[in-house]
Amino acid sequence: MDRPRSVGSFFDRDERVGEQRRSRNGDRRLVRWPDGVYDKLPSLADELVRRNVAVIATINTPTVLAAKRATKTMRMARDAARLRVKGDRSAPGIDVVQEKRDAREKAKAVEIKVTLPTFEQCAEIYVREHWSTWSTKHRKQWPSSLKRYAYPTIGKLTVPEIKPSHIYELLRPIWVEKRETANRVRGRIETIIAKNVDVDDTDFRNPAELTKQLREKLPRRPKRVVRHHPALPYAEASQFMTDLSAAGGTAASMLRFLILTACRTNEVVDARWSEIDRASSTWKIPGERMKMHQDHVVPLSDPALAILDKMHNGTQGELIFPNPDDGMFSENAMLAVLDRLGYSHVTVHGFRSTFATWAEECTEYPDGVREAALAHKYKSETTAAYQRGQKLEKRRILMKDWAQFLAGSNVIRLDKAS
């Protein structure tokens, strides 16, 4: 007598009557077929759910009936959940997985909001930590630029809440009109965010990073036109120094000192008496005020020392060129002197170009000496590795010749330039 077979071969039997398969969980319960043969089966309820089929057999037990009902219910819930995952919102059922995920994200967001500082608080901490190492220019620009451009959009957000869309919103109005400001603001935001992210968080992506997506969303910038600082021709430098010497005031003396040393504006405005070594006639500018972030020693010529002697009257503080009204001059103070003397068509920084052009065309000093005098970085890393010295004594002769040229002398000592 043939035994009833299940749909889908429930008992995994082959065509040989009487062959049995051992259960997976080792259950030894038996079921009796109509022909009197017993089979060793696993738990019927578990197997029915796993197989998802109906058994055509004389097995009239409550366990089997309950398993069938449970199987049907589970199948309906499974199909409904699949439809909802696929986007069919008309089907019954609930996407339990998504609901749990949303609940976790919501709880995490609330926890982060309570425990993490806002971007504005992170920025203030960063500024305080670096305040002592910054120049006067950085001390003014960092807080003011963040307060004006960043805080209105992301100031009250925590770092995890900041998205690239926020960065886009705050950069878009200034991306074209204020190119350099926009670049600096974005870089400062990126730095502050990076400072407040776990170094081991490899999944984090800085929202202020200038990605291709952000660059394409921002307005397209016109092609940059390189404009050099307007400079005074070196042939007119001697007459200008005569006019400048006749001008009174601390700002005029500061401009003369800048021209004689071929230094940058911020380096001179913030010059300190503690940086001057009168015995060796040198001025050591700390790296925090230098563009290359390296200490720079400037040999001082006799006219430069004379200006220092005039300024050192025993009544001033640490600053060499103090502003009587506000403690320190702004970088526009020397521009005002130029305008007053009728030289508004040139810039203060342009006098470095005047010096470089004179040194190249009127002297035979090597490139290394001229570049060292301007505190320039070598274009070639290989050259920089070999040119570690500052060539102080050679630069001392160069600056002496420059001072003589500005005084009206055309005598250039070329024998000591090599």
C-alpha positions as a Markdown table, in Angstrom:
| # | Residue | x | y | z |
|---|---|---|---|---|
| 1 | Met | 0.0 | 0.0 | 0.0 |
| 2 | Asp | 1.4 | 3.3 | -1.0 |
| 3 | Arg | 1.8 | 5.9 | 1.7 |
| 4 | Pro | 0.4 | 9.4 | 1.1 |
| 5 | Arg | 3.2 | 11.8 | -0.1 |
| 6 | Ser | 3.5 | 15.4 | 1.0 |
| 7 | Val | 3.4 | 18.3 | -1.3 |
| 8 | Gly | 7.1 | 19.2 | -1.8 |
| 9 | Ser | 8.2 | 15.8 | -0.4 |
| 10 | Phe | 7.7 | 16.8 | 3.2 |
| 11 | Phe | 9.4 | 13.8 | 4.6 |
| 12 | Asp | 12.3 | 13.9 | 2.1 |
| 13 | Arg | 11.7 | 10.3 | 1.1 |
| 14 | Asp | 12.9 | 9.0 | -2.2 |
| 15 | Glu | 11.2 | 6.3 | -4.4 |
| 16 | Arg | 12.4 | 3.5 | -2.2 |
| 17 | Val | 9.6 | 2.7 | 0.2 |
| 18 | Gly | 10.7 | 2.6 | 3.8 |
| 19 | Glu | 13.9 | 4.8 | 3.5 |
| 20 | Gln | 14.1 | 7.3 | 6.2 |
| 21 | Arg | 16.2 | 10.5 | 6.8 |
| 22 | Arg | 17.5 | 11.4 | 10.3 |
| 23 | Ser | 16.0 | 14.5 | 11.8 |
| 24 | Arg | 18.2 | 17.6 | 12.1 |
| 25 | Asn | 17.6 | 18.2 | 15.8 |
| 26 | Gly | 17.7 | 14.5 | 16.8 |
| 27 | Asp | 14.0 | 14.3 | 17.8 |
| 28 | Arg | 13.0 | 10.7 | 18.2 |
| 29 | Arg | 9.2 | 11.1 | 18.2 |
| 30 | Leu | 7.4 | 8.6 | 15.8 |
| 31 | Val | 4.4 | 9.0 | 13.5 |
| 32 | Arg | 2.4 | 6.0 | 12.2 |
| 33 | Trp | 1.4 | 5.6 | 8.6 |
| 34 | Pro | -1.8 | 3.8 | 7.6 |
| 35 | Asp | 0.2 | 0.7 | 6.6 |
| 36 | Gly | 1.6 | 0.4 | 10.1 |
| 37 | Val | 5.1 | 1.7 | 9.4 |
| 38 | Tyr | 6.6 | 4.1 | 11.8 |
| 39 | Asp | 8.9 | 7.0 | 10.7 |
| 40 | Lys | 11.3 | 9.0 | 12.9 |
| 41 | Leu | 10.5 | 12.7 | 12.4 |
| 42 | Pro | 11.8 | 16.0 | 13.7 |
| 43 | Ser | 9.4 | 18.3 | 15.5 |
| 44 | Leu | 6.4 | 18.5 | 13.3 |
| 45 | Ala | 5.6 | 22.1 | 14.1 |
| 46 | Asp | 9.1 | 23.3 | 13.3 |
| 47 | Glu | 9.3 | 21.3 | 10.2 |
| 48 | Leu | 5.9 | 22.5 | 8.9 |
| 49 | Val | 6.9 | 26.1 | 9.4 |
| 50 | Arg | 10.3 | 25.5 | 7.7 |
| 51 | Arg | 8.9 | 23.5 | 4.7 |
| 52 | Asn | 5.8 | 25.8 | 4.3 |
| 53 | Val | 3.7 | 22.9 | 2.8 |
| 54 | Ala | 0.6 | 21.0 | 3.7 |
| 55 | Val | 0.9 | 17.3 | 4.6 |
| 56 | Ile | -1.5 | 14.8 | 3.0 |
| 57 | Ala | -1.3 | 12.1 | 5.7 |
| 58 | Thr | -3.4 | 10.6 | 8.5 |
| 59 | Ile | -1.8 | 12.7 | 11.3 |
| 60 | Asn | -4.6 | 14.1 | 13.4 |
| 61 | Thr | -2.8 | 15.8 | 16.2 |
| 62 | Pro | -3.4 | 19.3 | 17.7 |
| 63 | Thr | 0.2 | 20.1 | 17.2 |
| 64 | Val | 0.0 | 19.7 | 13.5 |
| 65 | Leu | -3.2 | 21.7 | 13.2 |
| 66 | Ala | -1.7 | 24.6 | 15.2 |
| 67 | Ala | 1.4 | 24.5 | 13.1 |
| 68 | Lys | -0.7 | 24.8 | 10.0 |
| 69 | Arg | -2.5 | 27.9 | 11.3 |
| 70 | Ala | 0.8 | 29.4 | 12.5 |
| 71 | Thr | 2.3 | 28.8 | 9.1 |
| 72 | Lys | -0.5 | 30.6 | 7.3 |
| 73 | Thr | -0.3 | 33.6 | 9.6 |
| 74 | Met | 3.4 | 33.9 | 9.3 |
| 75 | Arg | 3.2 | 33.6 | 5.5 |
| 76 | Met | 0.7 | 36.4 | 5.3 |
| 77 | Ala | 2.8 | 38.7 | 7.6 |
| 78 | Arg | 5.9 | 37.9 | 5.6 |
| 79 | Asp | 4.3 | 38.7 | 2.2 |
| 80 | Ala | 2.8 | 41.9 | 3.6 |
| 81 | Ala | 6.2 | 43.1 | 4.9 |
| 82 | Arg | 7.8 | 42.3 | 1.6 |
| 83 | Leu | 5.3 | 44.4 | -0.2 |
| 84 | Arg | 5.8 | 47.3 | 2.1 |
| 85 | Val | 9.6 | 47.2 | 1.7 |
| 86 | Lys | 9.0 | 47.2 | -2.1 |
| 87 | Gly | 6.9 | 50.4 | -1.7 |
| 88 | Asp | 3.4 | 49.1 | -1.9 |
| 89 | Arg | 1.8 | 51.1 | 0.9 |
| 90 | Ser | -1.7 | 49.8 | 0.2 |
| 91 | Ala | -0.8 | 46.3 | 1.5 |
| 92 | Pro | -1.5 | 45.5 | 5.1 |
| 93 | Gly | 1.2 | 45.1 | 7.7 |
| 94 | Ile | 4.0 | 47.2 | 9.3 |
| 95 | Asp | 7.7 | 47.5 | 8.3 |
| 96 | Val | 8.9 | 46.7 | 11.8 |
| 97 | Val | 12.6 | 46.8 | 10.8 |
| 98 | Gln | 12.3 | 50.4 | 9.5 |
| 99 | Glu | 10.3 | 51.5 | 12.5 |
| 100 | Lys | 12.9 | 50.2 | 14.9 |
| 101 | Arg | 15.7 | 51.9 | 12.8 |
| 102 | Asp | 13.8 | 55.2 | 12.9 |
| 103 | Ala | 13.3 | 54.9 | 16.6 |
| 104 | Arg | 17.0 | 54.3 | 17.2 |
| 105 | Glu | 18.0 | 57.2 | 15.0 |
| 106 | Lys | 15.6 | 59.5 | 16.8 |
| 107 | Ala | 16.9 | 58.4 | 20.2 |
| 108 | Lys | 20.5 | 58.9 | 19.1 |
| 109 | Ala | 19.7 | 62.4 | 17.8 |
| 110 | Val | 18.2 | 63.4 | 21.1 |
| 111 | Glu | 21.1 | 62.0 | 23.0 |
| 112 | Ile | 23.6 | 63.8 | 20.8 |
| 113 | Lys | 21.7 | 67.1 | 21.1 |
| 114 | Val | 22.0 | 66.9 | 24.8 |
| 115 | Thr | 25.6 | 65.8 | 25.2 |
| 116 | Leu | 27.5 | 67.4 | 22.3 |
| 117 | Pro | 28.5 | 71.0 | 22.0 |
| 118 | Thr | 27.3 | 73.2 | 19.2 |
| 119 | Phe | 29.6 | 74.3 | 16.3 |
| 120 | Glu | 29.9 | 77.8 | 17.8 |
| 121 | Gln | 31.1 | 76.3 | 21.1 |
| 122 | Cys | 33.6 | 74.1 | 19.3 |
| 123 | Ala | 34.9 | 77.1 | 17.3 |
| 124 | Glu | 35.3 | 79.2 | 20.4 |
| 125 | Ile | 37.3 | 76.4 | 22.1 |
| 126 | Tyr | 39.5 | 76.0 | 19.0 |
| 127 | Val | 40.2 | 79.8 | 18.9 |
| 128 | Arg | 41.2 | 79.9 | 22.5 |
| 129 | Glu | 43.5 | 76.9 | 22.1 |
| 130 | His | 45.4 | 78.5 | 19.2 |
| 131 | Trp | 45.1 | 82.2 | 20.3 |
| 132 | Ser | 48.7 | 82.4 | 21.7 |
| 133 | Thr | 50.2 | 81.0 | 18.5 |
| 134 | Trp | 48.3 | 83.3 | 16.1 |
| 135 | Ser | 49.4 | 86.6 | 14.7 |
| 136 | Thr | 47.3 | 89.7 | 15.2 |
| 137 | Lys | 45.8 | 89.3 | 11.8 |
| 138 | His | 44.6 | 85.7 | 12.5 |
| 139 | Arg | 43.3 | 86.8 | 15.9 |
| 140 | Lys | 41.0 | 89.3 | 14.2 |
| 141 | Gln | 40.0 | 87.3 | 11.1 |
| 142 | Trp | 39.2 | 83.9 | 12.6 |
| 143 | Pro | 36.4 | 85.0 | 15.1 |
| 144 | Ser | 35.0 | 87.7 | 12.9 |
| 145 | Ser | 34.7 | 85.5 | 9.7 |
| 146 | Leu | 33.1 | 82.7 | 11.6 |
| 147 | Lys | 30.7 | 85.0 | 13.4 |
| 148 | Arg | 29.7 | 86.7 | 10.2 |
| 149 | Tyr | 29.4 | 83.8 | 7.7 |
| 150 | Ala | 29.2 | 80.5 | 9.6 |
| 151 | Tyr | 27.3 | 81.0 | 12.9 |
| 152 | Pro | 24.0 | 82.2 | 11.3 |
| 153 | Thr | 23.7 | 78.9 | 9.5 |
| 154 | Ile | 25.5 | 76.2 | 11.5 |
| 155 | Gly | 26.3 | 78.0 | 14.8 |
| 156 | Lys | 23.6 | 76.2 | 16.8 |
| 157 | Leu | 24.0 | 72.8 | 15.2 |
| 158 | Thr | 26.2 | 70.0 | 16.6 |
| 159 | Val | 28.9 | 68.6 | 14.4 |
| 160 | Pro | 26.9 | 65.4 | 13.4 |
| 161 | Glu | 24.0 | 67.6 | 12.4 |
| 162 | Ile | 26.0 | 69.7 | 9.9 |
| 163 | Lys | 25.4 | 68.6 | 6.3 |
| 164 | Pro | 27.0 | 69.6 | 3.0 |
| 165 | Ser | 23.8 | 71.5 | 2.2 |
| 166 | His | 24.4 | 73.8 | 5.2 |
| 167 | Ile | 27.9 | 74.5 | 3.9 |
| 168 | Tyr | 26.5 | 75.2 | 0.4 |
| 169 | Glu | 24.0 | 77.7 | 1.9 |
| 170 | Leu | 26.5 | 79.7 | 3.7 |
| 171 | Leu | 29.1 | 79.7 | 0.9 |
| 172 | Arg | 26.8 | 80.5 | -2.0 |
| 173 | Pro | 26.4 | 84.2 | -1.4 |
| 174 | Ile | 30.1 | 84.9 | -1.2 |
| 175 | Trp | 31.6 | 82.2 | -3.4 |
| 176 | Val | 32.1 | 84.5 | -6.4 |
| 177 | Glu | 32.1 | 88.0 | -4.9 |
| 178 | Lys | 34.4 | 87.2 | -2.0 |
| 179 | Arg | 36.5 | 84.4 | -3.4 |
| 180 | Glu | 39.4 | 84.4 | -0.8 |
| 181 | Thr | 37.0 | 85.0 | 2.1 |
| 182 | Ala | 34.8 | 82.0 | 1.0 |
| 183 | Asn | 37.9 | 79.8 | 0.7 |
| 184 | Arg | 39.1 | 80.7 | 4.2 |
| 185 | Val | 35.7 | 80.3 | 5.8 |
| 186 | Arg | 35.2 | 76.9 | 4.3 |
| 187 | Gly | 38.7 | 75.8 | 5.3 |
| 188 | Arg | 38.2 | 77.1 | 8.9 |
| 189 | Ile | 34.9 | 75.2 | 9.2 |
| 190 | Glu | 36.5 | 72.0 | 7.9 |
| 191 | Thr | 39.3 | 72.4 | 10.4 |
| 192 | Ile | 37.0 | 72.9 | 13.4 |
| 193 | Ile | 34.8 | 69.9 | 12.4 |
| 194 | Ala | 37.8 | 67.7 | 11.9 |
| 195 | Lys | 39.1 | 68.7 | 15.4 |
| 196 | Asn | 35.9 | 67.4 | 17.0 |
| 197 | Val | 35.6 | 64.0 | 15.3 |
| 198 | Asp | 37.0 | 60.8 | 16.6 |
| 199 | Val | 40.2 | 59.9 | 14.8 |
| 200 | Asp | 39.1 | 56.3 | 14.6 |
| 201 | Asp | 35.8 | 57.1 | 12.9 |
| 202 | Thr | 36.6 | 56.0 | 9.4 |
| 203 | Asp | 33.0 | 56.3 | 8.2 |
| 204 | Phe | 32.8 | 60.0 | 8.9 |
| 205 | Arg | 33.0 | 62.4 | 6.0 |
| 206 | Asn | 33.6 | 66.1 | 6.7 |
| 207 | Pro | 30.6 | 68.0 | 5.3 |
| 208 | Ala | 32.8 | 71.1 | 4.7 |
| 209 | Glu | 35.2 | 69.2 | 2.4 |
| 210 | Leu | 35.3 | 70.7 | -1.1 |
| 211 | Thr | 34.0 | 67.7 | -2.9 |
| 212 | Lys | 33.1 | 67.5 | -6.5 |
| 213 | Gln | 29.4 | 67.6 | -5.6 |
| 214 | Leu | 29.8 | 70.8 | -3.6 |
| 215 | Arg | 32.0 | 72.4 | -6.2 |
| 216 | Glu | 29.4 | 71.7 | -8.9 |
| 217 | Lys | 26.5 | 73.0 | -6.9 |
| 218 | Leu | 28.3 | 76.3 | -6.1 |
| 219 | Pro | 28.2 | 79.2 | -8.6 |
| 220 | Arg | 30.9 | 78.9 | -11.3 |
| 221 | Arg | 33.7 | 81.3 | -10.7 |
| 222 | Pro | 35.2 | 83.4 | -13.5 |
| 223 | Lys | 38.8 | 82.6 | -14.4 |
| 224 | Arg | 41.2 | 84.2 | -12.0 |
| 225 | Val | 43.3 | 87.0 | -13.3 |
| 226 | Val | 46.6 | 87.2 | -11.6 |
| 227 | Arg | 47.3 | 90.7 | -10.4 |
| 228 | His | 50.5 | 91.7 | -8.8 |
| 229 | His | 50.8 | 94.3 | -6.1 |
| 230 | Pro | 51.5 | 97.7 | -7.8 |
| 231 | Ala | 55.1 | 98.5 | -7.1 |
| 232 | Leu | 57.3 | 101.6 | -7.4 |
| 233 | Pro | 60.0 | 101.3 | -10.0 |
| 234 | Tyr | 63.3 | 101.0 | -8.3 |
| 235 | Ala | 64.6 | 104.0 | -10.3 |
| 236 | Glu | 62.2 | 106.2 | -8.3 |
| 237 | Ala | 62.9 | 104.6 | -4.9 |
| 238 | Ser | 65.6 | 107.0 | -3.9 |
| 239 | Gln | 63.4 | 110.1 | -4.4 |
| 240 | Phe | 60.6 | 108.4 | -2.6 |
| 241 | Met | 62.7 | 107.7 | 0.4 |
| 242 | Thr | 63.7 | 111.4 | 0.5 |
| 243 | Asp | 60.1 | 112.4 | 0.5 |
| 244 | Leu | 59.3 | 109.8 | 3.1 |
| 245 | Ser | 62.1 | 110.9 | 5.4 |
| 246 | Ala | 60.6 | 114.4 | 5.5 |
| 247 | Ala | 57.2 | 113.0 | 6.6 |
| 248 | Gly | 56.6 | 112.9 | 10.3 |
| 249 | Gly | 54.9 | 110.4 | 12.4 |
| 250 | Thr | 55.4 | 106.8 | 13.6 |
| 251 | Ala | 53.6 | 105.3 | 10.6 |
| 252 | Ala | 56.1 | 107.0 | 8.2 |
| 253 | Ser | 59.0 | 105.7 | 10.3 |
| 254 | Met | 57.4 | 102.2 | 10.2 |
| 255 | Leu | 57.2 | 102.4 | 6.4 |
| 256 | Arg | 60.9 | 103.4 | 6.1 |
| 257 | Phe | 61.9 | 100.5 | 8.3 |
| 258 | Leu | 59.7 | 98.1 | 6.2 |
| 259 | Ile | 61.4 | 99.2 | 2.9 |
| 260 | Leu | 64.9 | 99.0 | 4.4 |
| 261 | Thr | 64.3 | 95.4 | 5.6 |
| 262 | Ala | 62.1 | 94.3 | 2.6 |
| 263 | Cys | 59.7 | 92.6 | 5.1 |
| 264 | Arg | 56.0 | 92.1 | 5.0 |
| 265 | Thr | 53.4 | 94.5 | 6.5 |
| 266 | Asn | 52.3 | 92.3 | 9.4 |
| 267 | Glu | 55.9 | 91.4 | 10.3 |
| 268 | Val | 56.7 | 95.1 | 10.8 |
| 269 | Val | 53.4 | 96.2 | 12.4 |
| 270 | Asp | 53.7 | 93.6 | 15.1 |
| 271 | Ala | 57.5 | 94.0 | 15.6 |
| 272 | Arg | 58.7 | 93.7 | 19.2 |
| 273 | Trp | 61.7 | 95.1 | 21.1 |
| 274 | Ser | 62.4 | 91.6 | 22.4 |
| 275 | Glu | 63.0 | 90.4 | 18.8 |
| 276 | Ile | 65.9 | 92.9 | 18.3 |
| 277 | Asp | 69.5 | 91.9 | 19.0 |
| 278 | Arg | 71.3 | 95.2 | 19.0 |
| 279 | Ala | 74.7 | 93.6 | 19.6 |
| 280 | Ser | 74.5 | 91.5 | 16.4 |
| 281 | Ser | 72.4 | 94.1 | 14.5 |
| 282 | Thr | 69.7 | 91.5 | 13.7 |
| 283 | Trp | 65.9 | 91.2 | 14.0 |
| 284 | Lys | 64.6 | 87.7 | 14.7 |
| 285 | Ile | 60.9 | 87.4 | 13.5 |
| 286 | Pro | 59.2 | 84.4 | 15.1 |
| 287 | Gly | 57.7 | 81.8 | 12.8 |
| 288 | Glu | 54.2 | 82.4 | 14.0 |
| 289 | Arg | 54.3 | 85.8 | 12.1 |
| 290 | Met | 56.1 | 84.4 | 9.0 |
| 291 | Lys | 54.3 | 83.2 | 5.9 |
| 292 | Met | 56.5 | 80.0 | 5.8 |
| 293 | His | 56.0 | 79.5 | 9.6 |
| 294 | Gln | 59.7 | 79.5 | 10.2 |
| 295 | Asp | 61.9 | 81.9 | 12.2 |
| 296 | His | 63.5 | 84.5 | 10.0 |
| 297 | Val | 66.6 | 86.6 | 11.0 |
| 298 | Val | 66.9 | 90.0 | 9.3 |
| 299 | Pro | 70.3 | 91.8 | 9.2 |
| 300 | Leu | 69.7 | 95.4 | 10.0 |
| 301 | Ser | 71.6 | 98.1 | 8.1 |
| 302 | Asp | 72.7 | 101.4 | 9.7 |
| 303 | Pro | 69.7 | 103.4 | 8.5 |
| 304 | Ala | 67.4 | 100.7 | 9.9 |
| 305 | Leu | 69.2 | 100.8 | 13.3 |
| 306 | Ala | 68.9 | 104.6 | 13.3 |
| 307 | Ile | 65.1 | 104.3 | 13.0 |
| 308 | Leu | 65.1 | 101.9 | 16.0 |
| 309 | Asp | 67.3 | 104.2 | 18.0 |
| 310 | Lys | 64.8 | 107.1 | 17.3 |
| 311 | Met | 61.8 | 105.0 | 18.3 |
| 312 | His | 63.5 | 103.7 | 21.5 |
| 313 | Asn | 62.9 | 106.6 | 23.8 |
| 314 | Gly | 62.1 | 104.6 | 26.9 |
| 315 | Thr | 58.4 | 105.6 | 27.1 |
| 316 | Gln | 56.8 | 102.9 | 24.8 |
| 317 | Gly | 55.9 | 99.3 | 25.6 |
| 318 | Glu | 56.8 | 96.1 | 23.8 |
| 319 | Leu | 55.8 | 97.3 | 20.3 |
| 320 | Ile | 58.5 | 99.0 | 18.3 |
| 321 | Phe | 55.9 | 101.1 | 16.4 |
| 322 | Pro | 53.0 | 101.7 | 18.7 |
| 323 | Asn | 49.9 | 103.5 | 17.7 |
| 324 | Pro | 49.4 | 106.4 | 20.2 |
| 325 | Asp | 45.6 | 106.0 | 19.9 |
| 326 | Asp | 45.0 | 102.3 | 19.9 |
| 327 | Gly | 48.1 | 100.4 | 20.9 |
| 328 | Met | 48.8 | 98.9 | 17.5 |
| 329 | Phe | 48.6 | 100.3 | 14.0 |
| 330 | Ser | 46.4 | 98.6 | 11.4 |
| 331 | Glu | 47.9 | 97.4 | 8.2 |
| 332 | Asn | 46.3 | 100.4 | 6.4 |
| 333 | Ala | 48.3 | 102.9 | 8.4 |
| 334 | Met | 51.2 | 102.8 | 5.9 |
| 335 | Leu | 48.8 | 103.0 | 3.0 |
| 336 | Ala | 47.6 | 106.3 | 4.4 |
| 337 | Val | 51.2 | 107.6 | 4.4 |
| 338 | Leu | 51.5 | 106.7 | 0.7 |
| 339 | Asp | 48.3 | 108.4 | -0.1 |
| 340 | Arg | 49.4 | 111.5 | 1.9 |
| 341 | Leu | 52.6 | 111.7 | -0.1 |
| 342 | Gly | 50.9 | 111.3 | -3.4 |
| 343 | Tyr | 51.9 | 107.7 | -4.0 |
| 344 | Ser | 48.5 | 106.1 | -3.8 |
| 345 | His | 49.1 | 104.2 | -7.0 |
| 346 | Val | 51.5 | 101.8 | -5.3 |
| 347 | Thr | 51.1 | 99.4 | -2.4 |
| 348 | Val | 53.1 | 98.7 | 0.7 |
| 349 | His | 53.7 | 95.1 | -0.3 |
| 350 | Gly | 54.9 | 96.3 | -3.7 |
| 351 | Phe | 58.2 | 97.6 | -2.1 |
| 352 | Arg | 59.2 | 93.9 | -1.8 |
| 353 | Ser | 58.9 | 93.7 | -5.5 |
| 354 | Thr | 60.9 | 96.9 | -5.9 |
| 355 | Phe | 63.7 | 95.4 | -3.8 |
| 356 | Ala | 63.6 | 92.1 | -5.8 |
| 357 | Thr | 63.7 | 93.8 | -9.2 |
| 358 | Trp | 66.6 | 96.0 | -8.1 |
| 359 | Ala | 68.6 | 93.1 | -6.7 |
| 360 | Glu | 68.1 | 91.1 | -9.9 |
| 361 | Glu | 68.8 | 93.8 | -12.4 |
| 362 | Cys | 71.4 | 95.9 | -10.6 |
| 363 | Thr | 73.4 | 93.4 | -8.7 |
| 364 | Glu | 75.0 | 90.0 | -9.1 |
| 365 | Tyr | 73.9 | 88.4 | -5.9 |
| 366 | Pro | 72.9 | 84.8 | -6.3 |
| 367 | Asp | 69.2 | 83.8 | -6.4 |
| 368 | Gly | 69.6 | 82.0 | -3.1 |
| 369 | Val | 70.8 | 85.2 | -1.3 |
| 370 | Arg | 68.0 | 87.3 | -2.8 |
| 371 | Glu | 65.3 | 84.7 | -2.0 |
| 372 | Ala | 66.6 | 84.3 | 1.5 |
| 373 | Ala | 66.4 | 88.1 | 2.0 |
| 374 | Leu | 62.7 | 87.9 | 1.1 |
| 375 | Ala | 62.1 | 84.8 | 3.2 |
| 376 | His | 60.8 | 83.0 | 0.1 |
| 377 | Lys | 60.4 | 79.2 | 0.0 |
| 378 | Tyr | 62.6 | 77.4 | -2.6 |
| 379 | Lys | 60.5 | 76.1 | -5.5 |
| 380 | Ser | 62.6 | 73.0 | -5.6 |
| 381 | Glu | 62.5 | 70.7 | -2.6 |
| 382 | Thr | 65.9 | 69.4 | -3.5 |
| 383 | Thr | 67.4 | 72.8 | -3.5 |
| 384 | Ala | 65.7 | 73.6 | -0.2 |
| 385 | Ala | 67.3 | 70.5 | 1.3 |
| 386 | Tyr | 70.8 | 71.7 | 0.5 |
| 387 | Gln | 70.2 | 75.4 | 1.2 |
| 388 | Arg | 69.5 | 75.0 | 4.9 |
| 389 | Gly | 71.4 | 78.1 | 6.0 |
| 390 | Gln | 70.0 | 81.6 | 6.0 |
| 391 | Lys | 73.1 | 83.1 | 4.4 |
| 392 | Leu | 73.1 | 85.8 | 7.1 |
| 393 | Glu | 76.4 | 87.5 | 6.4 |
| 394 | Lys | 75.8 | 87.6 | 2.6 |
| 395 | Arg | 72.4 | 89.0 | 3.2 |
| 396 | Arg | 73.9 | 91.6 | 5.5 |
| 397 | Ile | 76.0 | 92.9 | 2.6 |
| 398 | Leu | 73.0 | 92.9 | 0.3 |
| 399 | Met | 70.9 | 94.9 | 2.7 |
| 400 | Lys | 73.7 | 97.4 | 3.2 |
| 401 | Asp | 73.9 | 97.9 | -0.5 |
| 402 | Trp | 70.1 | 98.3 | -0.7 |
| 403 | Ala | 70.2 | 101.0 | 2.0 |
| 404 | Gln | 73.0 | 102.8 | 0.1 |
| 405 | Phe | 71.0 | 102.6 | -3.1 |
| 406 | Leu | 67.9 | 104.1 | -1.4 |
| 407 | Ala | 70.2 | 106.9 | -0.1 |
| 408 | Gly | 71.1 | 107.8 | -3.7 |
| 409 | Ser | 74.3 | 105.8 | -4.1 |
| 410 | Asn | 74.7 | 103.6 | -7.2 |
| 411 | Val | 77.8 | 101.9 | -6.0 |
| 412 | Ile | 77.1 | 98.2 | -5.7 |
| 413 | Arg | 79.7 | 95.8 | -4.2 |
| 414 | Leu | 79.7 | 92.8 | -6.4 |
| 415 | Asp | 83.0 | 91.3 | -5.3 |
| 416 | Lys | 81.4 | 90.0 | -2.1 |
| 417 | Ala | 78.2 | 88.7 | -3.5 |
| 418 | Ser | 79.4 | 85.2 | -4.4 |
